[in-house]
Amino acid sequence: MKIECSNPVRWSRTSTLAGGFLWLALLLPLSNWVELPVESGGETWLIERLLLLSMLVFTPLTLSLVATPAPDGATPRVFRAAVLIQPFAAFLAVLSFHTRTGLAAALMTLGWMLLTGAIALFGLWRLWQRWTMRKSLLPMEELCIDAGLGYVTVGSGWLFLSRWGLNPLEFSDTIVLLTAVHFHYAGFAAPILTGLAGRKIQSGIARRFYLPAAAVVIAGPPLVAAGITVSRTVEVFSAVALALSLFVLALLILFVIVPALKSRPGQLLLTMSAMSVIVTMIFACLYAFGRFTGVTTVTIPLMAQIHGISNALGFVLCGLLGWAVVKRK
């Protein structure tokens, strides 16, 4: 039987709902099968579920918001392929977390690597379309979206390493997993949410604040990752710069975008998203400062509980749902 995806946006929304129900099931202590991975410790339990939330829910919801038709009005094939692959790739990733760390678990993530590769190709297609039509990679908001579509491939690579149990650069298992999470949230969701906001800020002094903030959001994720690898100074500088840029974005959403919206649900959701990112960035700065000074101010479990949950359920989930509501209106 041939599976077709004639309406990729509807398919993505259906996948979002199905993924949400599956993710909620993973939170319920129904039996031993929900203990993932089977050797998981207390430090990574929540981190793993936040990663799966991004894969099961945020990715298809994001794809439904960035669907871009070709000049002839048709949806690009690479986008339709990504939308079609996503639920199956995400389900295999869930199974990989139910398999002991090793080659078998890593192979189950290859579908996710294939999916993120298709998403990145869609981003390149968008870049090429703008270049052929305008001879420019701008506007900045669209470049933000393209950056997010590309960065998620890095996250899938680190997911593969995590499930295989490899430790490049002598990173701990937790840091390898956190790097995968970093590029699914700061690398994928944050630039795309920044781009969606930029579409509503096209002129005036707000645009002048938006442009440098968006540029830092694009550059921030790889700089933070590089800082963790080579330099604590680079890490803390890039983490603070990224946090300040998202703080500026939150203020623009609260005082420029929200008042101009006609949708009350959209206003509420985007307000919650903006307020949440302020909390998450404070903890990100505290964590980076602790690593820089060598004095532990915020532990990884506490970061997962406060920064991770607020970032996932507040900034990203409310933000994506808010823009989905606005788009439908």
Protein Blocks (a to p, Z undefined) as FASTA:
>chain_A
ZZddfblmlmmmmmmmmmmmmmmmmmpcfblmlpccfkbcfklmmmmmmmmmmmmmmmmm
mmmmmgccdfkopacfklmmmmmmmmmmmmmmmmmmmpccdfklmmmmmmmmmmmmmmmm
mmmmmmmmmmmmnopabdfklmmmmmmmmmmmmmmmmmmmmmnopaehhiafklmmmmmm
mmmmmmmmmmmmmmmmmmmmmgdjklmmmmmmmmmmmmmmmmmmmmmmmomklmmmmmmm
mmmmmmmmmmmmmmmmmmmpmblklmmmmmmmmmmmmmmmmmmmmmmmmmmnopafbdfk
lmmmmmmmmmmmmmmmmmmmmmmmmmmZZ
